[in-house]
Amino acid sequence: MSIDFHFAWQTLLDGWPLFAYGIAMTLAFAFVGTACGLVLGLIIGAIHSMEIDPLDSTFKKILKKCGHVFTSLYVWIFRGTPMMVQAVFLYYLLKPILNWDGLTAGMIIISINTGAYMAEIIRSGIQAIDPGQSEGAKALGMTNAQTLFSIIFPQAIKNSFPSIGNQLIVNIKDSCMLNAIAVTELYFQATSIAGSTMKYTEIYMLVAIMYLILTSLATAILHFIEKKITHTNQVSVMDNCA
């Protein structure tokens, strides 16, 4: 079986507006899902990382325990089931209530799915921070909220940046699962073109190359940002030592 490269090239030129729209939607889902998922992950990770202090009131202990149970269930369910199944289930379950379209549903579903992974990433980042920093913040009179937003979260995000970047790469690829609810991202566009031309090998070769280019560019940009952060931290440490 041979590949008709001339046909593939011609299809790329003729169908570029469709491919370009699919690429734009894929990137939109990936970036929105990663950003919203990070915010959700920070909230869930913070709740899950709260320790039950023996000095806490009974109500506070119950509240924290309920928070731990809820966040554990959330992470367990959304990490343990495929996003495609989540998309179809939630889309049709809530459509009579929310009357939402595939685009809105896709943005929300990929964000919720990503939030479950981000929660574990952030929780690991928080656990890597020296507990003495939180104790020092309390000794200075800082509230729990001030400690989280000023000390804990910035360091947790910095520690977890490689994993957060990796989740962005995963979202670029996994956004194709949203075609199950008729979202017109790159894979959906490719399926439409392949169905009309009956040239599946050539079309999906083009799409594979496009996904590879997108993930490679994202990886290069993330590595550049990571190096910048590492360099800035090294300079800061040297200045403090001086």
C-alpha positions in Angstrom: 0.0 0.0 0.0 1.5 3.3 -1.1 0.8 6.9 0.1 -0.2 9.4 -2.5 1.9 12.4 -1.3 0.8 14.6 -4.2 -2.9 14.1 -3.1 -2.0 14.8 0.5 -0.2 18.0 -0.4 -3.1 19.2 -2.6 -5.6 18.3 0.1 -3.6 20.3 2.6 -3.7 23.4 0.3 -7.3 23.0 -0.7 -8.6 22.2 2.8 -6.3 24.5 4.7 -9.1 26.8 6.0 -10.8 23.7 7.6 -7.5 22.4 9.0 -6.6 25.9 10.3 -10.0 26.2 12.0 -9.5 22.8 13.6 -6.0 23.7 14.8 -7.3 27.0 16.3 -10.1 25.1 18.1 -7.7 22.4 19.3 -5.3 25.1 20.8 -8.3 26.9 22.3 -9.5 23.8 24.1 -5.9 22.9 25.2 -5.1 26.4 26.6 -8.5 27.1 28.2 -8.7 23.5 29.6 -5.1 23.8 31.1 -5.7 27.3 32.5 -9.1 26.6 34.1 -7.9 23.2 35.1 -5.0 24.8 36.9 -7.3 27.1 38.9 -9.6 24.2 39.7 -6.5 22.1 40.6 -5.2 24.8 43.0 -8.6 24.9 44.8 -9.0 21.1 45.0 -5.3 20.6 45.8 -5.4 23.1 48.6 -8.6 21.5 50.1 -7.1 18.0 49.9 -3.8 19.2 51.5 -5.5 20.8 54.5 -4.5 19.0 57.7 -7.0 18.4 60.5 -5.5 20.2 63.5 -6.4 18.6 66.9 -7.1 22.2 68.1 -9.7 22.7 65.4 -13.4 22.9 66.5 -15.6 19.9 65.8 -17.4 21.8 63.0 -14.1 22.7 61.4 -12.9 19.1 61.6 -16.1 17.8 60.0 -15.8 20.4 57.2 -12.2 19.5 56.5 -13.1 15.8 56.5 -15.9 16.4 54.0 -13.6 18.4 51.9 -11.1 15.5 51.8 -13.8 13.0 50.9 -15.2 15.3 48.1 -11.9 16.1 46.5 -10.8 12.4 46.7 -14.0 11.3 44.9 -13.6 14.0 42.3 -10.0 13.1 41.5 -10.8 9.3 41.6 -13.8 9.6 39.2 -12.3 12.1 36.7 -8.9 10.4 36.6 -10.3 6.9 36.4 -12.7 7.4 33.5 -12.0 8.4 29.8 -12.6 12.0 28.9 -14.6 10.8 25.9 -17.0 9.0 28.2 -17.2 12.0 30.5 -17.9 14.3 27.6 -20.8 12.2 26.2 -22.3 11.5 29.6 -22.2 15.1 30.9 -23.2 16.6 27.6 -26.4 14.6 27.2 -27.1 14.5 30.9 -27.0 18.3 31.3 -28.2 19.4 27.9 -31.9 19.5 28.8 -31.0 21.6 31.9 -28.3 23.9 30.5 -29.2 23.8 26.8 -25.5 24.1 26.0 -23.8 23.6 22.7 -20.8 21.3 22.0 -18.3 24.2 22.2 -19.3 25.3 25.7 -19.7 21.8 27.0 -16.3 20.8 25.6 -14.6 23.8 27.3 -16.1 22.9 30.6 -15.6 19.2 30.4 -11.9 19.4 29.4 -11.4 21.9 32.3 -13.0 19.6 34.8 -11.1 16.6 33.5 -7.8 18.6 33.6 -8.6 19.9 37.1 -8.5 16.3 38.5 -4.9 15.8 37.2 -3.9 19.3 38.2 -5.1 18.7 41.7 -2.7 15.8 42.1 0.1 17.8 40.5 -0.5 20.8 42.8 -0.8 18.5 45.9 2.6 17.0 45.1 4.0 20.5 44.7 2.6 21.6 48.0 3.9 18.5 49.8 7.4 19.3 48.4 7.5 22.7 50.3 9.2 22.8 53.6 6.4 22.8 56.3 8.6 25.3 58.2 7.6 28.0 55.8 3.9 27.7 56.7 4.8 27.7 60.4 7.0 30.8 59.9 4.1 32.5 58.1 1.8 31.8 61.0 4.4 33.1 63.4 4.4 36.3 61.5 0.6 36.6 61.9 -0.3 35.7 58.3 -3.7 34.1 57.8 -4.2 30.8 56.0 -5.3 32.5 52.9 -2.3 34.9 52.9 0.0 31.9 53.4 -1.6 30.0 50.5 -1.6 32.8 48.0 1.7 34.5 49.0 3.9 31.5 49.9 2.5 28.1 49.2 0.8 28.4 45.7 3.7 30.3 44.0 6.2 27.7 45.1 3.9 24.8 44.3 3.3 26.1 40.8 7.0 26.6 40.3 7.8 23.1 41.5 5.1 21.6 39.4 5.7 23.6 36.2 7.1 20.7 34.2 4.1 18.6 35.0 1.7 21.5 34.3 3.4 21.9 30.9 3.1 18.2 30.2 -0.6 18.5 30.9 -0.9 21.1 28.2 0.7 18.7 25.8 -1.7 16.0 26.8 -4.7 18.4 26.3 -3.5 19.3 22.8 -3.7 15.6 21.9 -6.7 14.6 24.0 -8.9 17.4 22.8 -9.7 15.1 19.9 -11.9 13.0 22.2 -14.4 15.9 22.2 -15.4 15.1 18.7 -17.8 12.6 20.4 -20.0 15.6 21.1 -19.5 17.1 17.6 -16.9 19.6 18.6 -15.2 20.8 15.4 -11.6 20.5 16.5 -8.7 19.2 14.3 -9.6 15.5 14.4 -13.3 16.2 13.6 -12.3 18.3 10.6 -9.9 15.5 9.4 -12.7 12.9 9.8 -15.0 15.1 7.7 -12.4 15.5 4.9 -11.4 11.9 5.0 -15.0 10.8 4.7 -15.6 13.0 1.7 -12.4 12.0 -0.1 -12.1 8.4 1.0 -8.4 8.9 1.4 -8.0 8.0 5.0 -4.3 7.2 5.0 -3.2 10.5 3.5 -5.6 12.7 5.6 -4.6 11.1 8.9 -1.0 11.3 8.0 -1.4 15.1 7.6 -3.3 15.3 10.9 -0.6 13.3 12.7 2.1 15.7 11.4 0.0 18.7 12.5 -0.4 17.3 16.0 3.3 16.5 16.1 4.2 20.1 15.1 1.8 21.6 17.7 3.1 19.4 20.5 6.7 20.0 19.5 6.3 23.8 19.4 4.5 23.7 22.8 7.3 21.5 24.3 10.0 23.9 23.0 8.2 27.0 24.4 7.7 25.3 27.8 11.3 24.3 27.9 12.4 27.9 27.2 10.1 29.2 29.9 11.4 26.5 32.4 15.0 27.5 31.6 14.1 31.2 32.2 12.5 30.3 35.5 15.6 28.2 36.6 18.0 31.0 35.5 16.0 33.6 37.4 16.0 31.4 40.6 19.8 30.8 40.3 20.4 34.6 39.9 18.2 35.2 42.9 20.0 32.7 45.1 23.4 34.2 44.1 22.2 37.7 44.9 21.0 36.5 48.3 24.3 34.8 49.0 26.2 38.0 48.1 
